[in-house]
C-alpha cells in the first residue's frame, strides 16, 4: 500500500501515522521527496481501509499495490536508486559504468596484468571469479580465497573496485572484507537462504537473472535481499535459456525499460554470457546502452584461447577499448556519459 502525505505535513503527525501502522504489524518505509512524502507499507494490509486512512487530514492519497514486490516497486520509491560501489555511482542518470575482467582469476600475475589493461581501456570496475559454479564437476572451480586476495591486490594496484561471485553464506566474511560488489549468479538467483544472508551484508549486490527466470521472479529475488535490510541491489541481465542454438543464451533487451518502469533499481547488461561469442559482444553492448542500461559487465582476457574458462566469450583488451569508444558515442546520443 502506498500512502502519499500532503506537502509540509508536520513531523509529529508523520510520527503518529508511522507508529499506528507499526502497531498493526506493518513495516513502514518512508520516502521523502522535494514535493511529497510517501509511506510504503509492507505486510498484510487487507485489514486496512482506504477511507479510514483518508480521514486523516494530512493524507493526500492511498493506493494499493497489486505487484507482489513492494520494496523494489517504483510506486514505493519514485526516484531512481543510485548504488554506490566504492565511490562509483550506478543508476539514475549517472555515468554508464563498464566492468571488465576475466571470467576466472588464474593467478596473481594474470589478474593484476588484466586489471591494468582494462583500467587503461576505460573500465570503472574489475570483475573476476574466484569461486566458479560450473556445469561439470571436472571443470576448473576457481582459486577460492586465494583468488579473492589476488583480486584485492589488483584493486590496490589499479584503484578499480572489484566484483566477484558469492556462492555460499559461509564465505560472506571474506567477501565483506575484500569485495566491493557482491555478485549473485544466475544459478543462485533463487537460493533464498543465500539471498536472505546477503540482505544482511553492508556491500552492494549485483543480482543476475536466472537462466529460466521470469522478470517477476527476478525482481522477487531482489525483494528478498531488500527485505532483509540491504537496499543496494543492481539488476543484471545475462541472457535466458530458449530453444535458440546460435547463441549461448538469448539476450532479453526488453528487460531494460521494463525494470526501469516497474522498479527503481539500476540495471546492467552482461553480453558475454548472453551470447557466448566474442563477435556478438560489441553490437549487443551498443544496443544495451541505447536501450538505457546503466552499465555493462564484459569478460576480458589477453589470451582468450588459453583462458581457464569462457575464452570464447572473452574480448581481448584492444577489442574492449574499441567497444568502449563506440559505446561512448551511443551514450552521448541519448544524453548520458560513459
C-alpha positions, 0 to 999 in steps of 0.5 A, a space after each residue: 500500500 502506498 500512502 502519499 502525505 500532503 506537502 509540509 505535513 508536520 513531523 509529529 503527525 508523520 510520527 503518529 501515522 508511522 507508529 499506528 501502522 507499526 502497531 498493526 504489524 506493518 513495516 513502514 518505509 518512508 520516502 521523502 521527496 522535494 514535493 511529497 512524502 510517501 509511506 510504503 507499507 509492507 505486510 498484510 494490509 487487507 485489514 486496512 481501509 482506504 477511507 479510514 486512512 483518508 480521514 486523516 487530514 494530512 493524507 493526500 492519497 492511498 493506493 494499493 499495490 497489486 505487484 507482489 514486490 513492494 520494496 523494489 516497486 517504483 510506486 514505493 520509491 519514485 526516484 531512481 536508486 543510485 548504488 554506490 560501489 566504492 565511490 562509483 555511482 550506478 543508476 539514475 542518470 549517472 555515468 554508464 559504468 563498464 566492468 571488465 575482467 576475466 571470467 576466472 582469476 588464474 593467478 596473481 600475475 594474470 589478474 593484476 596484468 588484466 586489471 591494468 589493461 582494462 583500467 587503461 581501456 576505460 573500465 570503472 570496475 574489475 570483475 573476476 571469479 574466484 569461486 566458479 559454479 560450473 556445469 561439470 564437476 571436472 571443470 576448473 572451480 576457481 582459486 577460492 580465497 586465494 583468488 579473492 586476495 589476488 583480486 584485492 591486490 589488483 584493486 590496490 594496484 589499479 584503484 578499480 573496485 572489484 566484483 566477484 561471485 558469492 556462492 555460499 553464506 559461509 564465505 560472506 566474511 571474506 567477501 565483506 572484507 575484500 569485495 566491493 560488489 557482491 555478485 549473485 549468479 544466475 544459478 543462485 538467483 533463487 537460493 533464498 537462504 543465500 539471498 536472505 544472508 546477503 540482505 544482511 551484508 553492508 556491500 552492494 549486490 549485483 543480482 543476475 537473472 536466472 537462466 529460466 527466470 521470469 522478470 517477476 521472479 527476478 525482481 522477487 529475488 531482489 525483494 528478498 535481499 531488500 527485505 532483509 535490510 540491504 537496499 543496494 541491489 543492481 539488476 543484471 541481465 545475462 541472457 535466458 535459456 530458449 530453444 535458440 542454438 546460435 547463441 549461448 543464451 538469448 539476450 532479453 533487451 526488453 528487460 531494460 525499460 521494463 525494470 526501469 518502469 516497474 522498479 527503481 533499481 539500476 540495471 546492467 547488461 552482461 553480453 558475454 554470457 548472453 551470447 557466448 561469442 566474442 563477435 556478438 559482444 560489441 553490437 549487443 553492448 551498443 544496443 544495451 546502452 541505447 536501450 538505457 542500461 546503466 552499465 555493462 559487465 564484459 569478460 576480458 582476457 589477453 589470451 582468450 584461447 588459453 583462458 581457464 574458462 569462457 575464452 570464447 566469450 572473452 574480448 581481448 583488451 584492444 577489442 574492449 577499448 574499441 567497444 568502449 569508444 563506440 559505446 561512448 558515442 551511443 551514450 552521448 546520443 541519448 544524453 548520458 556519459 560513459 
